[in-house]
């Protein structure tokens, strides 16, 4: 299958130390479908793409040959195959670049007077992230993975047997390291608000999903607490003009 032109977005995947780029819209659609679902059937892929069986088979074969997906027997019906992602999603490159507003550049110049606890060294990760966005490069999966690594490292010291104690420890951890101020909104569903969120309060408005690292940290901590995978959704973000960032944490019961 021929690749589309270079004006389209491009996604990057890594496996065994090798990075593979994907620009074909159909291949990207299939890979995104596999990222969202643990086990995806041929029929589901065909329904999602609207393509014929032979065309879908051709795309799946090319992704398999590239080492991006694997076929395994369906545990419910051995006659069928299910498809899984076998590579790590790194991010995307989009030719339609993001331009940081003039106000953000002025904020960088006035950092010392705007935020007492933030200096230029602390702003460097934000500046790099905006610079990448201006070049059309999004590395959200890598940022989230960094948050997961941090969360897994501190989980033995933060996660307790009770939700109340775990939340208290997370609140103390967030405030001690200057990540922000956490407030419990609800236990059912589990909702947390973060005020003065370091990760996004100095980002310009318009960068969606600002708190990628925080989602990774919370995912690792609550996966440890619930002893099963969790889904962390950022409902509101300071980059959207809110006074706080709100996260919903839902266990994915196995």
PyMOL commands that set and color helices and strands:
alter all, ss='L'
color gray80, all
select helices_A, chain A and resi 25-36+42-49+53-65+102-109+111-114+120-134+140-158+163-176+198-201+212-226+238-240
alter helices_A, ss='H'
color red, helices_A
select strands_A, chain A and resi 10-15+18-22+40-41+69-73+81-85+88-93+137-138+181-187+190-195+230-236+244-251
alter strands_A, ss='S'
color yellow, strands_A
deselect
rebuild
show_as cartoon
